[in-house]
Every structure is written in structure tokens, then in C-alpha cells.
């Protein structure tokens, strides 16, 4: 059934008790998730977030491939220092550490290892899914003359082009592989590991 629109004049008030949001507003059509402590992800219900007329946080799957692989929503990784990288590289599958702030290693850290990040083949499949006609995009292929329909990427949990996504594939201490998604083409890149423009996705449930 179609929800009735909220009255734009009415104020739907809420207060806090024990540092958690409380509201006496009721609706069958409105649900909200409130951030309650400002901690970084992952968010846990009743510890990091509180629900209002919502039945849970749902699956962490934002992007699902035909292979069954599921990735969470894109995020901008927090760079880590060379010292931080050296301390975790063996546990997370990183081969080399960069000499300054390393965004790719930060993405690996936030995902919990290179195995929890997409391969270049996975990024090619994501590219195939967002362009009209579902063109074949190989792991290390550049494909031009593509047609993008607005809203397709966001329907899959991605930003609208243009954007970059890191892979879990390391090239050297200086570079890691990524893919660029433009509205008319998609290219694979050796992205400098200190770049802050690339986003990351992690394997979900």
C-alpha cells in the first residue's frame, strides 16, 4: 500500500534518554536508524545504532555479483602509516608497505585482508553490470564507447560515475590495481597507493 505523505508543517519530535534517541511519533511507513555513539563501522544494533520502526540492520550486502559474491557499500578508506602497515601486513596479505600515508593499505585494513576485497575480475563484472547491454569487461581491459543510464549504479549500491574502486591486488609498494568507472568508458589503473580519491568495497555476508 502507498504510504501517506508526512505533513511538512508538523514537527516529529524526539528526545534522548541514556544518550539514545526516543520518540513518541508513530507510523507504519517511516523507519529510521539513529547513530548513537559516533564509532566507526561495523555498526552493531543497540550498541552503535538504535532503530525506530525498523526491523533490523539487514544484510551487509550492497553489491551482489552473479557469482554469489557480495560486497558492502563503498567507503573512502582511512590512510595508514608505513609503521602501521608493517605491523599488520603479514596478517592481512600485504606484500610491501609504502613510505608514507597508504590509502590502499588502509582499505585492506578496514576490509580485514586482501582476500576480503574485490579482484580485478570482480571489478570487471561490476562494470559489466552498470552499463547498458552488460558489455564484457575483462579484469585488465579498457572498454570505450559505453552507454550509462543514470541511476543504474546507485541501484546496485554504487556511486554515480565517475568513480574509482580499489581491488585487493597489489602491484608494488607504490601501486595497486583499481578500476575507473566513467559514464562512457571504464579503464583499469595502477593507482598510486597514497591517492585518496579511490573508494573501497569489502566482502559482505
C-alpha positions in Angstrom: 0.0 0.0 0.0 1.1 3.5 -0.6 2.3 5.5 2.4 0.6 8.7 3.3 3.0 11.6 2.9 4.3 13.2 6.1 2.8 16.6 7.0 5.5 19.1 6.1 4.2 21.5 8.7 4.2 19.1 11.6 7.3 18.6 13.7 8.1 15.0 14.5 9.9 15.4 17.8 12.4 13.2 19.5 14.5 13.4 22.7 17.3 11.4 24.2 17.3 9.1 27.2 20.5 7.5 28.3 22.1 9.1 25.3 19.7 7.2 22.9 17.0 8.7 20.7 13.4 8.4 21.9 10.3 9.5 20.0 6.6 9.0 20.6 5.9 9.5 16.8 4.3 6.5 15.2 4.0 5.5 11.6 3.6 2.3 9.5 5.6 3.9 6.7 8.6 5.6 8.3 11.7 3.8 9.6 15.0 5.2 10.8 18.3 4.1 12.1 20.0 6.5 14.5 23.7 6.7 15.1 24.2 6.8 18.9 27.9 6.8 19.6 29.9 8.1 16.6 32.1 5.0 16.5 33.4 3.7 13.2 31.9 0.7 11.4 30.9 -2.0 11.7 27.7 -0.8 13.5 26.0 -3.1 16.0 22.4 -2.8 16.9 21.7 -1.2 20.3 25.5 -0.5 20.8 26.2 1.8 17.9 22.8 2.4 16.3 19.2 2.5 17.6 16.2 1.6 15.4 12.9 3.4 15.1 10.2 1.4 13.4 12.9 -0.7 11.7 13.2 -4.5 12.0 17.0 -4.7 11.9 20.0 -3.6 10.0 19.6 -6.1 7.3 22.3 -7.8 5.2 25.6 -6.1 4.7 25.3 -7.0 1.0 25.0 -3.9 -1.1 26.6 -5.2 -4.4 25.9 -8.8 -5.4 27.6 -10.4 -8.3 26.3 -13.4 -10.4 29.0 -15.5 -8.9 27.3 -15.1 -5.5 30.0 -12.8 -4.1 28.5 -10.0 -2.1 30.2 -6.6 -1.3 29.2 -3.9 1.2 28.7 -0.2 0.4 31.7 1.8 -0.9 33.7 3.9 1.5 36.7 6.2 1.5 39.5 4.3 3.3 41.5 5.9 6.0 45.2 6.0 5.1 47.7 4.3 7.4 51.3 5.0 8.0 54.2 2.8 6.9 54.7 1.7 10.5 51.0 0.7 10.8 51.3 -1.1 7.5 54.4 -3.0 8.6 52.7 -4.1 11.8 49.7 -5.7 10.0 51.0 -6.7 6.6 51.6 -10.4 7.3 48.2 -10.9 8.8 46.3 -9.1 6.0 48.2 -10.3 3.0 50.0 -7.1 2.1 53.4 -7.8 0.5 55.0 -4.3 0.7 54.4 -1.1 2.6 54.6 2.4 1.2 56.8 5.1 2.7 54.0 7.5 3.6 50.2 7.5 4.1 48.9 4.5 2.3 45.2 4.6 1.4 45.2 1.1 -0.3 46.7 -0.5 2.8 44.1 1.4 4.8 41.4 -0.2 2.7 42.9 -3.6 3.2 42.9 -3.0 7.0 39.3 -1.9 7.0 38.2 -4.9 5.0 40.2 -7.3 7.1 42.6 -8.5 4.4 43.3 -8.5 0.7 41.0 -11.6 0.3 38.1 -9.6 1.5 38.4 -7.0 -1.3 37.3 -7.5 -4.9 39.6 -9.0 -7.5 40.1 -7.1 -10.8 37.8 -9.8 -12.3 35.2 -8.8 -9.8 35.5 -5.1 -10.7 35.1 -6.1 -14.4 31.9 -7.9 -13.5 30.7 -4.8 -11.6 31.5 -2.7 -14.7 29.5 -5.0 -16.9 26.5 -4.7 -14.6 26.3 -0.9 -14.7 26.5 -0.2 -18.5 23.7 -0.8 -21.0 23.9 -4.1 -22.8 26.1 -5.6 -20.0 29.3 -5.5 -22.1 32.0 -8.0 -21.3 34.7 -6.3 -19.3 37.8 -8.4 -18.5 39.9 -8.0 -15.5 42.6 -5.9 -17.2 40.6 -4.5 -20.1 39.8 -0.9 -21.1 36.4 -0.6 -22.7 35.2 2.5 -24.6 32.0 3.8 -26.2 29.8 2.6 -23.4 26.3 3.9 -22.5 25.4 4.6 -19.0 21.8 5.0 -17.8 21.5 7.4 -14.8 20.6 5.6 -11.6 21.9 2.2 -12.6 25.0 2.4 -10.3 23.1 3.7 -7.3 20.5 0.9 -7.7 23.4 -1.5 -7.1 24.7 0.4 -4.1 27.4 2.3 -6.0 28.1 6.0 -6.6 27.1 7.5 -9.9 30.0 7.7 -12.4 32.7 8.8 -12.3 34.4 6.9 -9.5 37.4 4.6 -8.8 37.3 1.3 -6.8 40.3 -0.3 -5.3 41.0 -4.0 -5.9 42.8 -6.3 -3.4 45.5 -6.8 -5.9 48.9 -5.2 -5.1 51.3 -4.3 -7.8 54.2 -2.9 -5.8 54.9 -0.8 -2.7 53.9 2.2 -4.7 50.9 1.0 -6.7 47.8 -1.2 -6.5 45.2 -2.1 -9.2 41.9 -0.2 -9.4 39.2 0.3 -11.9 37.8 3.7 -13.1 34.1 3.9 -13.9 33.2 6.8 -16.3 29.8 7.3 -17.9 31.2 6.5 -21.4 34.1 4.1 -20.6 35.8 2.0 -18.0 39.6 1.6 -17.5 41.8 -0.4 -15.2 44.6 1.6 -13.4 47.7 1.3 -11.4 46.6 3.7 -8.7 49.3 5.3 -6.5 48.6 3.9 -3.0 48.7 7.3 -1.4 45.8 8.6 -3.6 42.7 9.5 -1.5 40.3 9.6 -4.5 39.7 5.8 -4.8 36.9 4.2 -2.8 36.8 0.6 -1.5 34.3 -2.2 -1.0 34.6 -5.2 1.3 33.2 -8.7 1.0 29.9 -8.9 3.0 27.7 -11.7 4.4 
